[in-house]
């Protein structure tokens, strides 16, 4: 039926054609009205640091990664569009406290941080291990087994409390903190050059970097013994942002559905991460 070419409705026009055109016109008008009043999604600033494969910029400059995809999908479902801001981790935290970000990810939990942020339900999990030279076996059960080693770590990273206590008690031969913008890459370089004997790194992150920089770091691997427990990763909502607790509740509701529907698992499998939470 072509309503556009039905110019005159009279006795020669079948009634079913005339009624069809009226119904089509009314339906089209209603659909246009619904589209016109659909609320626009709110753009919110979201802070992160590059931490591949959890979150990083790809070759075209787009923010990707397992946690980035999870956070973006859940926020969009809740009616928000994330405006990703990639900065060094220390600056991200400083700017979050100034009220510049509605959301920050990915973060582990501590009492100090809980005073500053509302935490989401877990979005992922991290396991820290000691990276080392392949030729050097590194079996260990307690930190006393590592007392002759020069150990490196990333400044500002939320390591397991037991490891932080070992550092504070100077239970290693030396502890070297890496402060630059890409501490994991710099830590692997220090390890590769022999400046340190072991570097603490999240297992997926440094495996990603070793593969991405092949063959530069091909002589490095890791000791499978985890440093502390496998810990949840969260999106957090700075209390300095207006209505941040409401945003947290909306995010958590959307995240629960996202996991239930199997979309969360698909993303972790895509990035070759183990699809489970501690």
Backbone as a ProteinNet text record, in pm:
[ID]
protein_1_A
[PRIMARY]
XXXXXXXXXXXXXXXXXXXXXXXXXXXXXXXXXXXXXXXXXXXXXXXXXXXXXXXXXXXXXXXXXXXXXXXXXXXXXXXXXXXXXXXXXXXXXXXXXXXXXXXXXXXXXXXXXXXXXXXXXXXXXXXXXXXXXXXXXXXXXXXXXXXXXXXXXXXXXXXXXXXXXXXXXXXXXXXXXXXXXXXXXXXXXXXXXXXXXXXXXXXXXXXXXXXXXXXXXXXXXXXXXXXXXXXXXXXXXXXXXXXXXXXXXXXXXXXXXXXXXXXXXXXXXXXXXXXXXX
[TERTIARY]
85.5	0	88.4	68.6	149.1	63.1	72.4	-9.9	32.7	160.1	208.9	141.8	104.4	41	-110.3	-167.7	-313.7	-352.4	-373.9	-394.6	-538.3	-634.1	-775.6	-845.8	-915	-992.7	-1139.2	-1196.6	-1337.2	-1400.5	-1506.3	-1579.7	-1499.2	-1397.2	-1316.9	-1203.6	-1183.8	-1075.8	-1131	-1080.3	-1131.1	-1111.7	-1212.1	-1207.9	-1085.8	-1041.9	-927.8	-799.8	-789.5	-669.8	-672.5	-787.6	-799.8	-772.6	-831.7	-809.3	-663.5	-600.6	-459.3	-370.5	-400.8	-318.8	-334.6	-459.2	-483.1	-406.4	-416.5	-346	-195.4	-141.4	2.4	46.4	-36.6	-1.2	0.3	-101.3	-108.8	8.5	39.6	150.9	282.8	302	425.9	438.9	327.4	329.6	361.9	303.2	328.6	474.6	530.1	669.8	762.5	730.4	813.2	807.1	687	671.7	750.2	745.7	820.1	969.3	1017.6	1159.3	1199.2	1109.1	1140.8	1153.5	1075.3	1078.5	1172	1240.5	1334.8	1447.2	1472.9	1573.7	1714.2	1788.8	1926.7	2014.2	2113.9	2206.7	2299.8	2328.9	2415.5	2561.7	2643.3	2786.4	2854.5	2934.2	3003.1	3152.4	3239.1	3383.3	3425.4	3504.5	3548.6	3701	3765.9	3911.3	3971.4	4081.9	4153.1	4298	4381	4519	4535.7	4628	4648.6	4705.6	4637	4674.8	4629.6	4693.3	4648.4	4674.2	4583.6	4465.6	4336.3	4345.3	4225	4168.4	4255.6	4214.4	4336	4320.4	4431.7	4380	4463.8	4429.9	4484.8	4401.6	4450.8	4522.7	4561.8	4641.9	4570.2	4438.5	4361.8	4325.5	4370.3	4344.8	4216.9	4143.8	4019.6	4051.6	3981.6	3999.4	3929.9	4007.1	3956.5	4006.3	3985.4	4028.5	3908	3931.1	3821.2	3739.8	3805.6	3732	3669.3	3738.8	3684.1	3553.9	3550.7	3429.6	3316.6	3350	3247.8	3188.8	3275.1	3228.6	3145.5	3192.3	3118	2980.3	2975.5	2847.8	2747.5	2793.7	2703	2655.5	2746	2706.8	2605	2626.9	2533.1	2395.8	2392.7	2264.1	2190.9	2265.9	2205.9	2172.3	2202.8	2169	2282	2406	2522	2619.1	2688.2	2792.2	2925.7	3018.8	3147.1	3237.4	3291.5	3393.7	3526.5	3598	3718.7	3832.5	3894.5	4010.7	4127.6	4229.7	4344.3	4456.5	4495.4	4600.5	4683.4	4801.5	4876.7	4794	4814.9	4729.8	4728.5	4844.2	4848.8	4764.2	4768.4	4689.8	4540.5	4507.8	4367.4	4309.4	4382.1	4331.8	4322.7	4420.8	4417.2	4297.1	4277.2	4167.4	4031.5	4026.2	3900.2	3858.9	3954.4	3924.1	3884.1	3922.3	3882.5	3744.1	3681.5	3549	3547.4	3657.8	3665.8	3615.2	3595.2	3550	3425.8	3332.4	3215.3	3246.4	3337.7	3374.7	3525	3587.3	3728	3738	3823.7	3847.3	3986	4047.9	4002.6	4079.3	4015.5	4075.5	4050.1	4151.8	4132.4	4084.5	4032.3	3967.5	4062.7	4053.2	4123.4	4038.1	4065	3988.1	4005.9	4127.5	4153.7	4072.5	4068	3994.4	3843.9	3795.7	3651.4	3601.6	3690.4	3650.9	3632.9	3688.7	3687.7	3595.3	3565.1	3488.2	3376.3	3269.3	3172.9	3221.2	3223.8	3274.8	3160.4	3180.6	3086.4	3100	3013.2	3037.7	3158.4	3227.2	3347.8	3319.8	3410	3399.4	3502.1	3606.5	3711.1	3793.8	3905.5	3992.1	4137.2	4226.4	4368.9	4449.6	4556.4	4649	4790.5	4854.9	4993	5090.7	5197.8	5301.4	5437.9	5543.9	5680.5	5722.7	5755.4	5816.3	5966.9	6033.1	6173.8	6234.6	6362.3	6429	6384.4	6360.8	6321.3	6425	6551.2	6658.6	6672.5	6603.8	6616.6	6490.9	6497.7	6380.3	6350.5	6224.7	6189.8	6077.9	6105.5	6005.1	6007.6	5892.1	5888.6	5754.5	5759.4	5637.3	5615.1	5725.4	5715.2	5812.5	5794.7	5882.5	6025.9	6043.4	6179.2	6258.5	6189.1	6256.9	6317.2	6276.6	6320	6410.9	6464.7	6537.8	6666.6	6718.5	6841.7	6813.5	6686.6	6650.6	6627.8	6661.6	6625.4	6490.5	6390	6253.2	6206.1	6134.2	6078.6	5927	5866	5720.5	5678.4	5550.3	5495.8	5452.1	5501.2	5461.5	5313.3	5242.9	5101.4	5007.9	5061.6	4976.6	4931.8	4807.7	4752.8	4787.9	4911.1	4953.2	4889	4896.6	4848.1	4912	4831.5	4878.8	5000.3	5003.6	5117.6	5245.3	5235.8	5353.4	5398.4	5304.2	5340.4	5408.4	5364	5428	5570.3	5590.7	5725.2	5817.8	5766.6	5846.5	5881.1	5780.5	5802.5	5903.3	5904.1	5997.2	6133.2	6150.3	6276.3	6322.4	6228.8	6259.1	6321	6342	6412.6	6548.3	6640.5	6772.6	6759.8	6665	6635.3	6496.1	6430.3	6300.2	6305	6280	6287.1	6147	6103.8	5973.3	5988.3	5898.3	5898.5	5788.1	5825.8	5732.2	5683.7	5733.7	5701.1	5560.5	5523.5	5387.2	5352.6	5451.7	5429	5515.3	5479.8	5567.6	5586	5483.6	5497.5	5600.5	5594.7	5694.5	5833.7	5843.1	5973.4	6024.9	5935.5	5976.6	6032.2	5968.5	6020	6156.5	6176.2	6308	6414.9	6382.1	6478	6511.7	6411.2	6430.7	6515.9	6486.2	6558.7	6705.8	6732.5	6870.7	6951.3	6884.4	6954.9	6961.6	6893.6	6897	6819.1	6720.5	6646.7	6634.8	6598.8	6588.9	6445.2	6351	6209.9	6127	6016.8	5928.4	5785.6	5717.9	5580.2	5487.8	5405.2	5317.5	5191.4	5081.1	4958.5	4985.5	4947.4	4990.6	4944	4819.9	4770.1	4838.9	4868.8	4929.7	5069.2	5156.7	5293.9	5304.7	5215.3	5212.7	5176	5082	5042.7	5161.4	5233	5344.8	5459.9	5485	5590.3	5556.5	5432	5389.3	5391.4	5344.9	5337.4	5475.5	5576.9	5712.8	5807.7	5754	5838.8	5931.4	6055.8	6115.6	6191.2	6168.4	6247.4	6247.9	6132.3	6121.3	6095.4	6129.7	6099.6	6172.9	6277.7	6354.6	6297	6179.6	6117.5	5992.1	5965.8	5839.2	5807.7	5724.5	5684.6	5674	5681.9	5658.6	5508.2	5445.6	5299.1	5239.6	5320.6	5270	5214.4	5085.7	5031	5083.2	5093.1	5131.9	5003.6	4975.9	4848.2	4735.1	4613.9	4496.1	4469	4397.8	4341.6	4235.9	4246.2	4162.7	4065.3	3948.1	3852.9	3900.3	3860.3	3877.5	3740.5	3737.4	3611.9	3615.3	3497.1	3477.5	3440.1	3488.7	3458.5	3399.1	3325	3250.5	3292.4	3375.2	3427.4	3314.4	3326.5	3225.4	3221.7	3324.3	3327.6	3237.4	3187.9	3100.5	2955	2874.5	2734.6	2656.2	2577	2490.5	2568.7	2690.7	2775.4	2719.9	2653.9	2599.3	2483.7	2404.9	2297.3	2354.6	2462	2527.3	2582.7	2637.7	2687.7	2575.6	2460.7	2348	2299.2	2292.1	2249.4	2348.3	2476.3	2579.7	2570.2	2556.6	2550.1	2429.1	2317.3	2197.5	2221.5	2283.7	2312.3	2417.3	2517.1	2623.2	2567.2	2476.3	2417.2	2345.9	2272.9	2203.8	2303.4	2408.5	2511.3	2579.1	2606.6	2667.2	2567.4	2444.1	2340.9	2314.4	2319	2291.5	2409.1	2523.6	2640.1	2730.2	2697.3	2777.8	2913.7	2914.5	3040.7	3139	3091.9	3178.2	3234.8	3154.9	3200.8	3320.8	3316.8	3425.8	3553.8	3544.3	3664.6	3724.6	3640.4	3689.9	3758.8	3702.2	3760.7	3903.4	3928.4	4061.6	4145	4100.8	4173.1	4197	4097.1	4101.1	4009.4	4040.3	3959.8	3825.5	3714.4	3584.6	3524.4	3586.8	3528.2	3581.8	3510.6	3550.7	3580.7	3671.8	3705.4	3590.4
-119.7	0	123.8	214.2	335.6	455	500.2	612.3	743	753.7	877.7	906.2	801.9	820	817.2	803.7	807.7	952.3	1029.8	1174.3	1210.1	1135.8	1169.3	1049.5	1071.6	964.8	989.9	911.5	928	794.1	796.4	672.4	567.9	611.2	515.9	456.3	508.8	458.5	356.2	234.7	133.5	178.2	147.8	192.4	136.5	15.1	-44.4	31.2	88.8	169.1	297.8	360.8	488.5	469	363.1	336.4	302.5	227.1	191.9	313.4	408.5	530.3	612.3	617.1	691.6	628.4	494.4	424.4	443.7	435.5	453.7	593.5	692	829.7	852.5	797.7	812.8	742	619.6	543.6	615.8	670.8	744.4	866.5	937.5	1055.9	1019.4	906.9	862.1	823.9	749.5	707.7	827.7	929.2	1050.2	1122.1	1124.1	1190.9	1120	984.2	907.2	931.9	934.7	958.9	1097.9	1193.1	1331.7	1351.5	1274.3	1295.5	1198.5	1109	1017.2	1096.2	1074	1153.7	1131	1239.3	1228.8	1169.3	1091.8	1034	1142.5	1134.9	1233	1194.1	1286.3	1263.2	1290.5	1195.9	1212.4	1183.2	1256.6	1232.9	1109.6	1023.2	898.7	891.6	875.2	875.8	736.6	720.1	592	613.6	517.7	512	388.3	393.4	277.2	161.7	49.4	-70.1	-190.6	-208.6	-316.3	-453.6	-548.5	-545.4	-502.3	-442.1	-397.6	-270.8	-172.4	-48.4	17.3	57.4	118.8	176.8	256.3	311.4	220.1	191.9	112	200.7	144.9	218.9	342	339.3	453.5	553.2	527.7	620.4	594.2	489.9	457.1	381.7	414.7	343.8	208	102.4	-34.6	-110.5	-241.5	-324.7	-385.2	-489.7	-563.1	-473.6	-405.2	-322.5	-201.3	-144.1	-29.3	-66.7	-183.2	-226.6	-255.1	-313.8	-342.4	-212.8	-119.7	6.5	85.4	93.5	169.4	107.2	-23.4	-89.2	-69.4	-83.6	-70.2	74.4	170.7	311.3	348.1	302.2	333.6	274	157	96.6	180.4	247.6	329.8	470.8	501	631.9	732.6	685.8	775.5	741.4	843.3	825.2	861.4	766.1	797.9	880.1	987.5	1066.2	1028.5	933.7	879.2	982.1	996.4	1082.8	995.3	980.5	895.3	982.2	955.2	1031.8	936.5	980.8	899	873.1	757.1	714.4	812.5	867.7	962.4	1085.5	1132.7	1250.5	1218.1	1096.2	1054.1	1065.7	1015.3	1017.7	1159.8	1242.7	1382.8	1455.6	1438.1	1507	1453.6	1324.7	1268.8	1336.4	1361.7	1426.8	1571.9	1631.5	1769.9	1775.7	1661.2	1659.4	1662.5	1621.1	1627.2	1501.2	1391.5	1266.4	1213.5	1161.6	1094.9	949.1	891.7	751	737.4	646.1	611.5	458.8	404.2	259	233.8	117.4	12.5	26.7	-7.1	18.4	-98.1	-129.8	-224.5	-148.6	-221.7	-158.7	-149.8	-39.8	-22.3	69.2	69.5	154.9	302	338.1	477.8	518.5	429.3	461.7	462	374.3	370.4	499.5	574.7	704.4	809.8	784.1	883	847.2	717.8	670.9	577.3	573.5	465.5	358.4	234.4	125.4	50	12.3	-73.8	-216.2	-303.6	-445.8	-481	-591.8	-621.8	-629.3	-571.5	-580.1	-676.5	-709.3	-798.6	-842.1	-906.8	-950.1	-941.9	-919.6	-907.8	-1004.9	-1055.4	-1144.1	-1093.1	-1051.5	-1001.9	-1117	-1116.2	-1219.3	-1153.5	-1230	-1183.6	-1225.2	-1126.4	-1155.5	-1162.5	-1243.9	-1275.6	-1321	-1351.4	-1413.2	-1560.4	-1605.5	-1745.1	-1842.6	-1806.7	-1897.1	-1906.1	-1817	-1812.6	-1867.4	-1984.7	-2036.5	-1949.8	-1935.1	-1850.8	-1915.5	-2030.9	-2089.4	-2014.3	-1983.3	-1913.6	-1939.6	-1934	-1949.8	-1830.4	-1776.1	-1656.6	-1552.9	-1429.4	-1322.1	-1339.3	-1415.2	-1442.9	-1523.9	-1598.5	-1673.5	-1580.1	-1452.3	-1356	-1248.1	-1272.8	-1167.6	-1125.2	-1206.4	-1169.5	-1099	-1078.9	-1024.4	-873.4	-812	-671.6	-674.5	-619.7	-628.6	-491.7	-489	-364.5	-367.2	-249	-236.2	-100.3	-85.3	40.6	131.6	253.5	349.8	381	381.7	416.2	301.1	183.7	67.8	6.4	-38	-92.9	-238.5	-267.4	-405.7	-466.7	-597.9	-671.8	-616.7	-611.5	-552.6	-627.2	-759.2	-835.9	-800.3	-778.1	-738	-598.6	-507.9	-371.9	-372.8	-460.6	-471.7	-524.8	-620.9	-673.3	-565.2	-477.7	-365.3	-270.8	-238.6	-146.5	-202.3	-333.9	-397.4	-427.2	-387.7	-404	-549.6	-636.8	-780.2	-826.8	-733.8	-764	-695.2	-742	-678.4	-532.8	-503.8	-366.2	-364.1	-249	-232.5	-105.5	-120.7	-9.5	25.8	150	195.7	265.8	234.5	297	401.3	526.8	638.2	692.8	643.9	710.6	674.8	728.1	714.9	573.1	491.4	352.4	261.3	249.4	178.5	31.1	-35	-178	-201	-120.5	-132.2	-100.7	3.6	41.1	-66.5	-129.8	-236.8	-355.7	-388.9	-498.8	-463.3	-337.5	-295.7	-308	-268.7	-282.4	-429.1	-513.1	-656.1	-713.4	-673.1	-723.5	-683	-563.3	-513.6	-568	-635.8	-688.5	-592.9	-477.8	-379.8	-428.8	-516	-578.7	-727.5	-804.5	-949.7	-998.2	-918.6	-955.9	-828.4	-833.9	-717.6	-762.3	-695	-729.4	-669.1	-754.4	-706.5	-792	-731.7	-808.1	-902.3	-1028.6	-1131.7	-1106.2	-1062.1	-1035.9	-915.6	-815.8	-692.2	-718.3	-778	-796.5	-906.5	-1004	-1099.4	-1029	-938.2	-859.5	-777.7	-712.3	-627.1	-709.9	-827	-914.1	-954.6	-990.6	-1030.2	-911.7	-795.4	-676.6	-625.2	-652.1	-602.3	-711.4	-823.7	-934.9	-890.6	-938.2	-1036.2	-972.5	-845	-769.1	-832.8	-881.6	-937.7	-1088	-1154	-1296.8	-1382.3	-1328.1	-1404.2	-1390.6	-1324.9	-1306.2	-1392	-1437.4	-1503.2	-1472.8	-1554.5	-1522	-1647.1	-1625.1	-1730.8	-1737.2	-1854.2	-1861.8	-1835.4	-1841.1	-1816.2	-1674.3	-1656	-1520.1	-1445.4	-1315	-1228	-1185.7	-1249	-1224	-1294.9	-1250.7	-1310.7	-1251.8	-1328.1	-1269.9	-1170.1	-1046.7	-938.5	-883.5	-841.4	-782	-644.8	-612.8	-479.5	-412.6	-281.8	-209.1	-83.8	-39.2	99.1	175.7	299.1	376.1	511.3	567.2	690.1	791.8	889.7	984.9	1056.2	1062	1127.8	1278.2	1330.2	1472.5	1504	1401.7	1422.2	1426.7	1523.2	1533	1404.6	1361.5	1243.4	1117	1106.4	991.6	859.8	863.7	740.3	689	778.7	740	675.3	733.8	678.6	539.1	521.7	389.7	286.2	321.9	227.3	191.7	289.6	264.1	172.2	197	114.5	-29.6	-47.1	-182.2	-259.9	-192.2	-259	-304.1	-216.5	-252.1	-360.4	-357.2	-457.7	-596.4	-603.9	-733.2	-795.6	-714.8	-765.3	-802.8	-723.2	-746.9	-881.6	-912.6	-1041.4	-1154.9	-1133.8	-1237.3	-1275.3	-1177.2	-1201.2	-1264.3	-1276.9	-1339.6	-1246.7	-1116.2	-1021.2	-995.5	-995.2	-974.4	-1086.1	-1208.6	-1323.9	-1316.5	-1273.4	-1264.4	-1170	-1060.4	-962.3	-1020.9	-1088.8	-1146.5	-1254.6	-1335.9	-1438.2	-1372	-1263.4	-1189.7	-1146.8	-1102.8	-1055.2	-1164.8	-1289.6	-1405.6	-1398.2	-1350.6	-1346.3	-1454.5	-1501.6	-1606.1	-1547.4	-1597.7	-1535.4	-1576.5	-1531	-1552.8	-1447.2	-1425.8	-1329.4	-1403.2	-1348.4	-1413.8	-1405.9
0	0	0	-94.8	-105.3	-68.6	56.1	100.5	35.9	-1.2	-62	-195.4	-265.9	-397.6	-390.4	-271.6	-256.1	-227.4	-333.6	-319	-287.6	-338.6	-320.2	-261.3	-153.7	-92.6	-122.3	-207.9	-246.4	-265.1	-343.8	-362.6	-435.9	-512.8	-587.7	-506.7	-386.3	-300.3	-202.5	-204.4	-111.1	33.3	118.6	258.1	331.8	301.1	373	347.5	224.3	194.8	275.1	280.3	352.6	501.4	559.9	702.2	730.4	638.9	657.1	659.9	572.6	568.5	696.1	749	872.5	988.7	999.1	1106.9	1096.4	973.8	953.2	992.9	959.7	992.5	1142.3	1211	1356.5	1424.2	1377.9	1436.2	1416.4	1296.2	1269.1	1356.2	1377	1462.2	1605.1	1654.9	1791.9	1811.4	1714.6	1723.6	1727.3	1645.8	1643.8	1777.2	1839	1967.8	2076.5	2075.7	2175	2161.7	2035.2	2012.2	2057.5	2038.7	2073.4	2223	2302.9	2447.3	2519	2444.4	2507.6	2574.2	2703	2772.1	2717.5	2706.5	2658.1	2767.7	2728.2	2824.8	2878.1	3005.6	3070.6	3053.6	3005.4	2990.1	3124.3	3171.7	3300.1	3282.2	3353.4	3343.7	3423.2	3360.4	3421.8	3414	3527.9	3533.8	3537.9	3466.9	3467	3427.7	3461.7	3414.8	3328.6	3234.1	3147.9	3230.1	3221.4	3295.6	3213.4	3095.5	3006.9	3068.7	3047.7	2959.4	3028.5	3147.2	3216.3	3154	3130.7	3066.5	3001.3	2875.7	2802.4	2671.6	2606.3	2475	2367	2266.8	2154.3	2054.1	1939.4	1841.2	1787.9	1785.8	1735.6	1844.8	1968	2078.1	2154.6	2120.9	2192	2320.5	2427.6	2553.6	2544.7	2565	2557.6	2680.5	2682.1	2793.5	2862.9	2938	3001.5	3094.2	3187	3283.1	3216.3	3117	3044.8	2974.6	2912.1	2842.1	2940.2	3053.6	3154.8	3208.3	3248.7	3306.7	3205.9	3082.9	2982.2	2956.1	2940.5	2911.3	3024.3	3149.1	3262.9	3278.1	3259.5	3269.5	3161.7	3039.8	2930.9	2958.3	3015.1	3051	3155.1	3240.3	3345.6	3297.8	3170.2	3115.3	3115.6	3124.6	3127.4	3013.5	2967	2865.9	2930.6	2942.5	3005.9	2914.8	2969	2900.4	2965.5	2904.3	2965	2965.2	3082.7	3099.8	3146.3	3063.4	3095.6	3150.8	3275.5	3343.8	3429.1	3473.6	3569.8	3695.8	3757.7	3867.6	3984.1	4018.8	4130.8	4100.3	3977	3938.6	3935.8	3891.2	3891.5	4032.1	4130.4	4267.6	4321.9	4289.9	4333.7	4273.5	4143.8	4076.6	4118.8	4154	4203.3	4333.2	4420.5	4548.2	4529.7	4416	4384.7	4320.2	4299.7	4240.4	4089.7	4024.5	3879.4	3809.8	3884.5	3824.9	3895.8	3815.9	3872.2	3904.1	3826.1	3841.4	3820.3	3893.4	3874.5	3875.7	3792.5	3794.1	3737.5	3766	3856.3	3988.2	4099.2	4230.1	4324.5	4406.5	4515	4638.6	4735.8	4850.3	4969.4	5042.6	5170.5	5257.7	5387.4	5478.5	5443.2	5404.9	5369.4	5246.7	5148.7	5026.6	5048.7	5137	5163.1	5226.4	5290.1	5346	5236.7	5119.5	5010.9	4895.3	4881	4765.8	4808.8	4728.7	4733.9	4636.9	4681.2	4598.6	4531.5	4405.2	4335.3	4386.8	4339.3	4353.4	4264.7	4288.3	4209.2	4058.9	3980.6	3834.2	3775.7	3852.5	3804.2	3924.4	3901	4010.6	3966.8	4063.2	4033.8	4118.6	4058.9	4130.4	4107.4	4215.2	4206.4	4226.8	4148.1	4157.2	4139.6	4166.3	4141.2	4000.2	3916.7	3787.2	3804.7	3720.8	3739.5	3607.5	3610.3	3495.1	3484.4	3362.2	3342.5	3397.5	3384	3425.6	3576.8	3648.7	3794.2	3860.8	3920.2	3991.7	4113.7	4144.8	4259.2	4341.7	4399.9	4489.8	4622.1	4676.5	4805.3	4875	5007.3	5086.1	5178	5231	5314.9	5262.3	5305.2	5257.7	5308.1	5414.2	5461.9	5359.1	5273.9	5167.6	5061.9	5065.2	4962.6	5020.5	5139.1	5209.1	5138.8	5046.2	4975.5	4842.6	4811.2	4679.7	4681.8	4569.9	4544.1	4470.8	4536.1	4485.7	4439.2	4327.8	4277.1	4279.1	4287.3	4284.7	4235	4203.5	4150.1	4264.3	4264.9	4367.2	4354.1	4466.1	4465.5	4438.5	4403.3	4376.8	4509.1	4514.7	4639.1	4659	4699	4719.2	4843.6	4852.3	4968.4	5096.5	5203.2	5329.2	5384.7	5368.7	5417.6	5344.9	5213.4	5136.8	5178.1	5195.9	5237.7	5374.4	5462.4	5593	5579	5489	5465.9	5413.8	5327.6	5277.4	5392.4	5474.3	5585.6	5685.5	5701.6	5795.9	5731.7	5607.2	5533.1	5531.8	5493.8	5493.6	5361.4	5267.3	5143.4	5146.4	5063	5057.1	5016.5	4927.6	4887.3	4827.4	4836.4	4771.3	4687.3	4559.3	4464.5	4417.7	4443.4	4396	4261.9	4170.6	4038.2	4035.1	4005.8	4017.2	3882.7	3770.5	3644.1	3595.5	3477.8	3426.6	3385.2	3352.4	3312.5	3399.4	3527.9	3622.2	3590.5	3534.5	3504.6	3394.2	3289.7	3182.7	3235	3317.4	3373.1	3467.1	3543.3	3632.4	3556.7	3444.1	3361.8	3302.6	3268.4	3216.8	3324.3	3447.1	3557.3	3581.1	3575.3	3594.1	3481.5	3359.6	3243	3244.9	3298.2	3301.3	3418.6	3512.4	3629	3745.3	3733.9	3842.7	3964.2	3942.8	4052.6	4022.2	4123.5	4107.7	4087.5	4131.2	4118.3	4113.6	4038.9	4029.1	4053.9	4145	4178.6	4073.7	4012.8	3906.5	3901	3859.9	3836	3720.5	3733.9	3641.1	3498.1	3478.3	3342.9	3280.7	3363	3311.5	3257.1	3337.3	3291.1	3185.4	3188	3077.2	2946.6	2954.3	2837.2	2785.3	2876.1	2836.5	2777.4	2833.3	2779.4	2636.1	2613.6	2479.3	2383.2	2429.7	2344	2304.9	2387.6	2361.2	2313.4	2268.5	2222.4	2109.7	2111	2203.4	2320.6	2344.7	2442.4	2581	2624.5	2759.3	2757.4	2649.6	2637.8	2740.1	2800.5	2899.1	3040.5	3052.1	3182.8	3196.5	3316.3	3348.4	3494.6	3559.5	3696	3781.8	3911.9	4009.4	4035.6	4023.6	4031.9	4169.6	4274.2	4409.1	4418.9	4449.9	4458.2	4580	4565.5	4676.5	4746.6	4859.1	4924.6	4850.9	4877.9	4817.4	4679.7	4597.8	4476.1	4521.8	4471.8	4525.6	4421.9	4467.3	4372.8	4323.8	4202.8	4145.1	4138.7	4163.9	4170.5	4082.8	4043.6	4001.3	4128.2	4140.2	4261.1	4222.8	4319.6	4296.1	4402.1	4363.4	4462.2	4536.6	4667.4	4749.3	4725.2	4658.9	4623.4	4504.4	4434.4	4317.8	4364.2	4313.6	4357	4329.5	4426.9	4414	4378.5	4429.3	4394.2	4448.3	4563.9	4618.9	4532.4	4477.2	4385.7	4260.1	4208	4090.1	4119.3	4238.4	4278.3	4278.5	4333.9	4339.7	4198.8	4111.1	3974	3902.8	3926.3	3864.1	3913.3	4042.6	4098.6	4046.3	4032.9	3980	3836.5	3756.8	3618.2	3606.6	3695.1	3692.7	3724	3819.4	3855	3735	3660.7	3541	3432.5	3419.3	3318.3	3340.8	3467.5	3502.2	3480.7	3526.4	3514.9	3369.2	3280.7	3138.8	3064.8	3129.9	3068.6	2991.1	2988.2	2910.5	2975.2	3107.9	3181.6	3148.7	3149.4	3121.8	2980.2	2884	2744.9	2733.3	2806.8	2799.3	2857.5	2971.3	3030.9	2941.9	2881	2789.2	2670	2621.2	2508.4	2538.9	2663.1	2702.1	2768.8	2755.1	2805.6	2956	3026.3	3172.3	3226.1	3344.9	3405.1	3448.9	3394.8	3422.5	3555.6	3664	3795.6	3890.4	3998.8	4100.1	4229.4	4310.6	4438	4536.5
[MASK]
++++++++++++++++++++++++++++++++++++++++++++++++++++++++++++++++++++++++++++++++++++++++++++++++++++++++++++++++++++++++++++++++++++++++++++++++++++++++++++++++++++++++++++++++++++++++++++++++++++++++++++++++++++++++++++++++++++++++++++++++++++++++++++++++++++++++++++++++++++++

